[in-house]
Amino acid sequence: MKLQRLRRSTRRWILFVVAPTFIGCYSYIPAEIGGPVRGTPVRTGVRTDPTFQVGDRIVHDVSVVEGQVISWGSDSLALSAEEVRSAGGESFDGQGYTVKLARADLYDLAVKRLDKKRTVLLAIGTVAGAILAAQSLTGGFWSRGGGGGGGQVK
């Protein structure tokens, strides 16, 4: 009974540890010349340090905006903001509010993509760590079987 409870809790612990690897690792790659399409997650730097109202908060000296593209026009980019960062390093939840930026003020426009290599490496490392941790909690690979301990020498 006690061993069964331990195994059940170990399985839950393993799921808890492994679950974040299913989210994946993301990286930002430079956007293509034609620009991102509607719904694409992007991050961009802003040259002019503008001020935006995000919900009930006014954010001054905005330097970076992350969000999903609403529109990409010849003179502007509209984003559904997920995160707004000020030049001072403060980060604010964009709450999905629309932020419109002049294209002339943008630099380092990058598209968020799943990084398959990093995700696979993270998953392998996490699973291996979880297996080793589970084995140490349940007695390990080496505790099973008789083992043939030392008897008396005659």
C-alpha positions, 0 to 999 in steps of 0.5 A: 500500500505504501509503495503504491502511494509512493509510485502514484505520487512519483508519477504525479511529480514526474508529470509536474516536472515534465509538463513545462517541456511540452510548452516548448522553447521559443526564439525570435528570428528577423522578420522577412522583408514583406512583413509579418501577417495578421496573428503572427507573434512578434517583438519589436524595438521602438526608436522614439520612446513613445508613451502608451496607455495600456489598460488603466496604466500609462507607460512612458519611454516604451522601448520594446513591444511584444504582441500579435500582429493586427495589421502591417501597413505601408506606414504602420504596425498595429499589435495586440500587445502582450508585453510592453517594456520601458527604456528603464527596464520595467515590464508591463502586461499589454492585456491585449490592448492595441498599440499602433507604431509608425514603421519608421520608428521600428527596429529589430522586428522579429517573429517568435518561432518554436525552436525545435532543437532547444525544445528537444534538448530540454525535453530529453534533459527533463525526462532523464532528470525526472527518471533519475529522480524517480529512481532515487525516490523508489530505490533505484535500478540497483535495489531490485533483485537479490543482489547476492550480498556477501556471505561468510567465507569458509 
